């Protein structure tokens, strides 16, 4: 049975953005006013805030602050008594009470898991408000030599040389050894491409020497892989980026090293050495613990007294060295952060994360610390460690389920099932579930992505240029920091992470006649560039709250709002019939998509669409 859109604007609303909570990070003992908007159609007799203080709920009355014909605003004062202070709203209505938390409105009792949160922990640096991140896998982005054949020069014995136009091996033998020969000077030579697109932050996957093309199996943290150009090449790339007003974030494996790492080599040669304590040893083959049982990736043991100093806290630590001149990294993305410090009854993860942040903040208060965590990261994101997470669970995964091509059999990010195709309501409910478990100060800067070097390409997931535009529209209008996997802006394809690590087809991008390499979609590049420019032109899209307006099977809409701007975003994956929203407005300016929005003093009428579409309006 077909159902029409479900309008959500008749519910009270609160989030952590500036309309509802002051942006400043509170200290213990501070009193923070929190606001809630209630539609005039509701008949509440009173509003309270339920605050959890030292584990015990307390109720704070909210006072009516202002009202008009459309809505009433209440405000209550919350004392920040604990480092993370949880709260939600209680509305006393004639037919019973309602709870309002991060998941929405409930006419029943709910757990504390989705309560709103105030935290004393400093958020990610303010520059992430405006950042658009571009992820590069160094072996596949650009060669400084510019030639198309196999990589030139002496190569390590593990390498399987590949032509630049070869298809990446997606699985099986050779997948980690296929070497295309991209390097850091090659990236530097193509920075104009990044600026033409509109991104301003480069995220590099690992650059340390290793025995694989992905370099997550480092053999040393002391220098940059000579295959990539060595230390001088990283210093030059960083300098060039900073000269353009851009930033660069590195990638660090705090969970493990490679089996060829100099620490591990010393540990195996001398079990009385300091390095021997850095690893977990067993009586079973191969004699030590590997990450996910991979013998090539021995796991680090943070119970060892000297490991944290060597890796994080010492004057010459790995973490610190690369944040200093001449490299000047602007932060770290931490590989498998969720497993770092965790093994059996050891759990040092939060201590490691806090130590990383402290070291980085001492060197550069504006450095960002990003965790990789593919599932529910909530317990690790409100303890003063990782600033934000790579937001697979709250953004990528639900978006895929909505935009996946009908009939797709693509595996679902490591699960033994294919990507399911869900309606808009299921996608939005999943997003709200996961967003509600972390403070807004985290949500505001989460690294949202359509895919990465570890997943299938978004063009392969969606199966069409049109649905890629919808995905990009979502990415660049949703709260958080947009992260673009290099090549997605040109419609590159790939069925899994390894297969999707396609060399950038520069000959095609440059328009050379008879060019080889992967197909490049210039129209998709224009879509990304336009949406990035839109985000930069609109403060509400960068800093505003998130108020869901409606959900339908094939379309969803939400509002991004600040004190000075109100923007309505409507995304459709297929044809739909439009919707009337109880949203008073005087006028509407279309910012993207070109459709006309009918407005009255009482409502707006969103027009039907005949296929996938992205529409963005600024409401007056």
C-alpha positions in Angstrom: 0.0 0.0 0.0 1.4 3.4 -1.0 1.7 6.1 1.7 2.2 9.8 1.4 4.9 11.9 3.0 5.1 12.0 6.8 5.4 15.6 7.9 7.5 16.1 11.0 7.2 19.8 11.6 4.2 19.4 14.0 6.6 18.0 16.7 8.6 20.1 19.2 12.3 20.5 18.3 15.6 20.9 20.0 19.2 20.3 18.9 22.6 21.6 20.0 23.0 24.4 17.4 23.0 28.1 18.1 19.2 28.6 18.0 18.9 26.3 21.0 22.2 26.2 22.9 25.0 28.7 23.1 28.0 27.4 21.1 30.7 28.1 23.8 32.1 25.0 25.5 30.8 25.0 29.1 32.9 24.4 32.2 31.8 22.4 35.3 29.4 24.5 37.3 28.3 26.7 34.4 24.6 27.3 33.9 23.6 26.8 30.2 20.2 28.0 28.9 18.6 25.4 26.6 15.7 26.2 24.4 12.9 24.2 22.7 10.4 25.2 20.0 6.9 23.9 20.3 4.4 24.3 17.4 1.3 26.4 18.3 -0.9 23.4 17.4 0.2 21.5 20.5 -1.7 22.0 23.7 1.2 21.6 26.3 0.3 22.7 29.8 3.9 22.9 30.8 7.5 22.0 29.8 10.3 20.7 32.0 13.8 19.6 31.4 14.9 16.3 32.9 18.6 16.5 33.8 20.7 13.5 35.0 23.0 14.7 37.8 25.4 12.3 39.4 23.3 9.5 38.0 20.0 10.8 39.4 17.2 12.4 37.3 16.1 15.9 38.3 13.5 18.2 36.8 14.0 21.9 35.9 10.9 23.9 34.9 11.1 25.7 31.6 9.7 29.2 31.2 7.9 30.6 28.2 10.4 33.0 26.5 8.4 34.1 23.4 5.4 33.1 21.3 3.7 34.0 18.0 0.9 32.6 15.9 3.1 29.6 14.8 5.2 28.5 17.7 6.2 28.9 21.3 9.8 29.0 22.6 10.6 27.7 26.1 14.0 28.0 27.9 15.4 26.2 31.0 18.7 26.6 32.8 20.8 23.4 33.0 23.7 23.2 35.4 26.7 21.5 33.9 27.3 19.3 37.0 29.1 16.4 35.3 31.6 16.4 32.4 28.9 15.1 30.2 25.5 16.3 31.4 22.5 14.6 29.8 19.0 16.1 29.4 15.8 15.8 27.6 12.4 17.7 27.6 9.2 16.7 29.2 6.0 18.1 27.8 2.8 17.8 29.8 -0.1 17.5 27.4 -3.8 16.9 27.9 -3.6 13.2 26.7 -0.4 12.4 28.6 3.2 13.4 28.8 5.7 13.3 25.9 9.5 13.0 26.0 11.6 14.9 23.4 15.1 13.5 23.0 17.6 13.3 20.1 15.5 10.6 18.3 12.3 12.7 18.4 9.1 12.8 20.3 7.8 9.8 22.4 4.5 9.1 24.1 6.2 6.5 26.3 9.1 6.2 28.5 12.5 5.8 26.8 16.1 5.1 27.9 18.7 7.8 28.5 20.8 6.6 25.5 19.4 9.3 23.2 19.3 12.2 25.7 20.8 15.5 24.5 24.3 16.2 25.9 26.3 19.1 27.1 30.0 18.3 27.4 32.9 20.2 28.9 35.3 18.6 26.5 36.5 21.0 23.8 35.1 20.3 20.3 37.0 19.9 17.1 38.8 23.0 15.9 36.6 25.7 14.5 38.1 25.5 11.0 36.1 22.3 10.4 33.0 24.5 10.2 34.1 25.5 6.7 36.3 22.5 5.7 35.7 20.2 2.8 38.1 17.3 3.0 39.6 15.4 0.1 40.9 11.9 0.7 43.9 10.7 -1.3 45.5 7.3 -1.5 49.0 8.3 -2.5 49.8 5.3 -4.8 46.8 6.0 -7.0 46.5 9.8 -7.2 49.4 11.1 -9.5 52.9 10.3 -10.5 55.4 13.1 -10.6 57.0 11.5 -13.7 53.7 11.7 -15.6 54.3 8.6 -17.6 51.7 5.8 -18.0 53.7 2.6 -18.0 54.9 0.6 -15.0 56.5 2.6 -12.2 60.0 3.7 -13.0 63.1 3.1 -10.8 64.1 0.4 -8.4 61.1 -1.2 -6.7 60.8 -3.3 -3.6 60.7 -7.1 -3.9 57.1 -7.3 -2.9 55.8 -4.9 -5.6 53.8 -6.0 -8.7 54.3 -3.1 -11.1 51.1 -1.8 -12.8 50.5 0.6 -15.7 48.7 3.7 -14.7 45.7 2.7 -16.8 45.4 -0.9 -15.3 42.4 -2.0 -13.4 43.1 -2.4 -9.6 43.0 -6.0 -8.3 39.9 -6.2 -6.2 40.7 -9.3 -4.1 43.0 -12.3 -3.9 46.7 -12.6 -4.7 48.4 -9.3 -5.5 45.7 -7.0 -4.1 48.1 -5.4 -1.6 51.2 -5.7 -3.8 49.9 -4.0 -7.1 52.0 -0.8 -7.2 51.0 2.0 -9.5 53.7 4.4 -8.4 51.8 7.5 -7.3 53.9 9.8 -5.1 53.7 13.0 -3.0 55.3 15.3 -5.7 52.6 14.0 -8.0 49.9 15.1 -5.6 51.6 18.5 -5.3 51.6 18.9 -9.0 47.8 18.4 -9.1 46.8 20.8 -6.3 45.1 23.0 -8.9 42.5 20.2 -9.3 41.7 20.3 -5.6 41.2 24.1 -5.6 39.2 24.0 -8.8 36.9 21.5 -7.1 36.7 23.7 -4.0 38.1 21.5 -1.3 40.5 22.9 1.3 41.8 20.0 3.4 43.9 17.1 2.1 43.6 13.8 4.0 46.5 11.4 3.1 46.3 7.7 3.8 49.7 6.5 5.3 53.0 7.7 3.9 55.4 5.6 6.0 57.5 2.8 4.4 55.7 -0.5 4.3 55.4 -3.8 2.5 52.2 -3.0 0.7 50.6 -0.4 -1.5 48.2 0.7 1.3 51.1 1.3 3.8 49.0 0.4 6.9 51.7 -2.1 7.7 54.5 0.4 8.4 58.1 -0.8 8.7 59.1 2.5 10.3 57.4 5.7 11.6 60.7 7.6 11.4 60.6 8.7 7.8 58.4 8.9 4.7 58.5 6.1 2.2 61.2 6.9 -0.4 58.8 5.5 -3.1 56.6 8.5 -2.3 59.5 11.0 -2.4 60.8 10.8 1.2 60.6 13.4 4.0 61.4 16.3 1.7 58.4 15.5 -0.5 56.0 15.6 2.5 57.5 18.9 3.7 57.2 20.3 0.2 53.6 19.2 -0.2 52.6 20.5 3.2 54.2 23.8 2.5 52.5 24.1 -0.8 49.1 23.3 0.7 49.6 25.9 3.5 50.7 28.5 1.0 47.3 28.0 -0.7 45.5 28.4 2.6 44.8 24.7 2.7 45.4 22.0 5.3 46.8 18.4 5.4 45.8 15.6 7.8 47.9 12.4 8.1 47.0 8.8 8.8 48.5 6.9 11.8 48.2 3.3 12.9 48.3 3.4 16.7 46.8 -0.1 16.9 49.5 -2.0 15.1 52.7 -1.9 13.1 53.8 -4.0 10.2 55.6 -7.3 10.8 58.6 -5.7 9.2 58.6 -2.7 11.5 61.9 -1.9 13.2 60.3 -2.1 16.6 58.9 -5.6 15.9 62.2 -6.8 14.3 64.1 -5.8 17.5 61.3 -7.4 19.7 61.5 -10.7 17.9 65.3 -10.7 18.0 65.6 -9.9 21.7 62.6 -10.7 24.0 64.3 -8.7 26.7 64.4 -5.5 24.7 62.1 -2.6 25.5 60.3 -3.1 22.2 59.3 -6.7 23.1 56.9 -5.3 25.7 55.2 -3.3 22.9 53.5 -6.4 21.5 51.2 -9.3 22.6 52.9 -12.7 22.5 51.2 -16.1 22.4 52.1 -19.8 22.3 50.0 -20.2 19.1 51.2 -19.6 15.6 52.6 -17.2 14.6 53.6 -16.5 18.2 52.1 -13.0 18.5 48.7 -11.3 18.2 47.9 -9.7 14.9 45.1 -7.3 14.1 42.1 -9.4 13.1 44.5 -12.4 13.1 46.6 -10.9 10.3 50.2 -12.0 10.9 51.4 -9.0 8.9 50.0 -6.6 11.4 51.2 -7.3 15.0 49.1 -5.5 17.6 50.5 -2.9 20.0 50.2 -3.4 23.7 49.6 -0.1 25.6 50.2 -1.8 28.9 53.9 -1.5 28.1 55.4 1.4 30.0 57.4 2.8 27.1 55.0 2.4 24.2 52.9 5.5 24.9 56.0 7.7 25.3 57.5 6.4 22.0 54.2 6.7 20.1 52.4 9.6 21.7 53.6 11.5 24.7 57.4 11.8 24.4 59.2 14.9 23.0 60.2 12.9 19.9 57.1 10.8 19.7 55.7 9.7 16.4 52.5 11.7 17.0 54.5 14.9 17.7 57.2 14.7 15.2 55.0 15.0 12.1 53.0 17.9 13.5 56.2 20.0 13.8 58.1 21.9 11.1 58.9 21.2 8.3 55.9 18.7 8.0 53.3 20.7 10.0 50.5 18.2 9.7 47.2 19.7 10.8 46.0 16.6 12.5 45.8 12.8 12.5 43.2 10.3 11.3 43.7 7.2 13.5 43.3 3.9 11.8 41.1 1.3 13.6 40.8 3.7 16.5 38.1 1.6 18.0 40.6 -1.3 18.6 43.5 0.8 19.7 44.5 -0.3 23.2 41.8 -3.0 23.4 42.6 -6.7 23.7 40.8 -9.1 26.0 40.7 -7.5 29.4 43.0 -4.6 28.4 41.1 -1.4 27.5 43.4 1.6 27.2 41.5 3.2 24.3 40.2 6.3 26.1 43.6 6.9 27.7 45.3 6.6 24.4 42.8 9.0 22.7 43.2 11.5 25.5 47.0 11.3 25.3 46.9 11.8 21.6 44.7 14.9 21.9 46.8 16.4 24.7 50.1 15.9 22.7 48.5 17.4 19.6 46.8 20.3 21.4 50.1 21.3 23.1 51.8 21.5 19.7 48.9 22.9 17.7 45.6 23.8 19.5 43.9 23.7 16.0 45.0 20.1 15.2 42.2 17.7 14.6 42.0 14.1 15.9 39.7 11.8 13.8 38.9 8.2 14.7 38.1 5.4 12.3 35.2 3.4 13.7 32.8 1.6 11.3 30.0 1.0 13.8 28.6 2.6 17.0 31.3 4.9 18.2 29.2 6.7 20.9 31.1 5.4 23.9 34.4 6.7 22.6 33.3 10.1 21.5 32.3 11.9 24.7 35.4 11.3 26.9 37.7 14.1 25.7 39.7 11.9 23.2 38.8 11.7 19.5 37.3 14.9 18.3 35.1 13.2 15.7 34.7 9.9 13.8 34.6 8.8 10.2 30.8 8.7 10.2 30.0 5.4 8.5 27.2 4.4 11.0 25.3 7.6 11.1 25.7 8.8 7.6 27.3 6.5 5.0 25.5 3.2 5.8 22.0 4.7 6.0 22.5 6.8 2.9 23.6 3.7 1.0 20.5 1.8 1.9 18.3 4.7 0.5 20.3 5.3 -2.7 21.5 1.8 -3.6 20.6 0.8 -7.1 17.5 -1.4 -7.3 18.4 -5.0 -7.5 22.0 -4.4 -6.4 23.9 -7.4 -5.0 26.8 -5.3 -3.7 28.1 -6.5 -0.3 27.3 -4.2 2.6 30.6 -3.0 4.1 32.0 -6.3 5.3 28.6 -7.9 6.3 27.7 -11.3 4.8 24.6 -9.6 3.1 24.1 -7.3 0.2 23.1 -3.6 0.7 19.4 -3.5 1.5 17.2 -1.0 -0.3 15.2 1.0 2.3 12.8 3.9 2.2 13.4 7.4 3.5 11.8 6.8 6.9 14.2 3.9 7.7 17.2 5.9 6.6 16.2 9.0 8.6 15.4 6.8 11.7 18.9 5.2 11.5 20.6 8.6 11.2 18.6 10.0 14.1 19.4 6.9 16.2 23.1 7.2 15.8 23.3 11.0 15.8 21.4 11.1 19.1 24.1 9.1 21.0 26.8 11.8 20.8 26.9 15.5 21.7 25.9 18.0 19.0 29.5 19.4 19.4 30.6 16.1 17.8 27.8 15.8 15.3 28.6 19.3 14.0 32.0 18.1 12.8 31.7 14.4 12.1 33.5 13.3 9.0 30.7 12.4 6.7 31.6 10.4 3.6 29.9 8.7 0.7 32.7 6.1 0.5 36.4 5.7 1.1 39.4 3.6 0.2 37.7 0.9 2.3 34.4 0.8 0.5 32.8 0.5 -2.9 32.5 3.6 -4.9 29.4 5.7 -4.6 28.8 5.6 -8.4 28.8 1.8 -8.2 26.5 1.8 -5.2 23.9 4.1 -6.7 24.3 2.9 -10.3 23.6 6.3 -11.9 24.9 9.8 -12.3 21.6 11.2 -11.1 21.6 9.4 -7.8 25.3 10.3 -7.3 24.1 13.9 -7.5 21.5 13.2 -4.7 24.2 11.6 -2.6 26.5 14.6 -3.1 23.6 16.9 -2.3 23.1 15.1 1.0 26.8 15.1 1.8 27.2 18.9 1.2 24.1 20.1 2.9 24.0 17.8 6.0 25.6 18.7 9.4 29.2 17.6 9.7 32.4 17.8 7.7 32.1 16.6 4.1 34.8 14.1 3.0 35.2 13.4 -0.7 37.2 10.3 -1.8 39.4 11.3 -4.6 37.8 10.3 -7.9 34.2 10.3 -6.7 33.9 13.8 -8.1 34.4 12.2 -11.6 32.3 9.2 -11.2 35.0 6.6 -10.7 33.7 3.1 -10.0 34.7 0.1 -7.8 33.0 -2.8 -6.2 34.9 -2.8 -3.0 37.7 -0.8 -1.3 40.6 -2.3 -3.1 38.8 -2.3 -6.5 37.8 1.3 -6.0 41.4 2.5 -5.5 41.4 3.6 -9.2 44.3 5.7 -10.4 43.1 9.2 -11.3 42.8 9.3 -15.1 44.6 12.6 -15.6 44.8 12.2 -19.4 41.1 12.0 -19.6 40.6 14.8 -17.0 43.0 17.0 -19.0 41.1 16.2 -22.2 43.9 14.5 -24.1 42.8 12.9 -27.4 42.8 9.1 -27.2 43.4 9.1 -23.5 43.3 5.7 -21.6 42.4 5.0 -18.0 39.1 5.0 -16.1 36.2 6.9 -17.5 35.8 10.4 -16.2 32.4 12.2 -15.8 32.9 15.9 -16.2 29.2 16.5 -15.5 29.6 14.9 -12.1 32.6 17.0 -11.4 30.5 20.1 -12.1 27.9 18.8 -9.7 30.4 18.5 -6.8 32.0 21.8 -7.6 28.6 23.6 -7.6 27.5 21.9 -4.3 30.7 22.8 -2.6 30.3 26.4 -3.7 26.8 26.4 -2.4 27.9 25.1 1.0 30.6 27.8 1.2 28.0 30.5 0.3 25.5 29.5 3.0 26.3 29.7 6.7 23.2 27.7 7.6 24.6 24.7 5.6 27.9 24.9 7.5 26.7 25.8 11.0 23.0 25.4 11.3 20.9 22.9 13.2 19.0 20.0 11.7 15.2 19.9 11.8 13.7 17.1 9.7 10.7 18.5 7.7 9.3 15.3 6.2 10.1 11.7 5.1 8.7 9.8 2.2 9.7 6.5 0.6 11.5 8.3 -2.2 12.1 11.8 -0.8 13.2 13.5 2.4 13.5 17.1 3.5 15.2 19.0 6.3 15.8 22.5 7.5 19.2 24.0 8.3 18.8 27.1 10.5 20.9 29.8 12.1 20.0 33.1 13.7 20.3 34.8 10.3 19.4 32.1 7.7 16.9 29.3 7.1 17.4 26.8 4.3 15.2 24.0 3.2 16.8 21.0 1.5 14.7 18.4 -0.4 16.3 15.3 -1.8 14.5 12.7 -4.0 15.9 9.4 -5.2 13.0 8.9 -7.7 9.8 10.5 -8.8 7.5 11.6 -6.1 4.3 13.8 -5.7 5.6 16.7 -3.5 4.3 17.9 -0.1 2.7 20.8 1.7 4.7 21.8 4.8 3.4 24.0 7.7 6.3 26.3 7.3 5.5 30.0 7.2 7.6 32.0 4.8 7.4 35.3 2.9 9.6 34.2 0.0 11.9 31.5 -1.2 15.1 31.8 -3.2 16.2 28.7 -5.0 19.9 28.0 -4.4 20.2 24.7 -6.2 18.1 22.6 -8.5 16.0 25.4 -10.1 12.5 24.4 -8.9 10.0 26.9 -7.7 8.7 26.7 -4.1 5.2 28.1 -3.5 5.1 30.1 -0.3 2.3 31.6 1.9 2.2 33.1 5.4 1.2 29.6 6.6 2.9 27.0 4.5 5.2 26.1 1.6 4.4 23.7 -1.1 7.3 21.5 -2.3 6.8 20.6 -6.0 6.7 17.1 -7.3 9.8 15.7 -9.1 10.0 13.4 -12.1 13.2 11.6 -11.0 16.2 12.0 -8.7 16.7 15.6 -7.7 18.3 18.0 -5.3 16.5 21.2 -4.4 17.7 23.8 -1.9 15.8 27.0 -1.0 16.6 29.9 1.3 13.4 30.9 3.0 12.7 34.5 3.9 
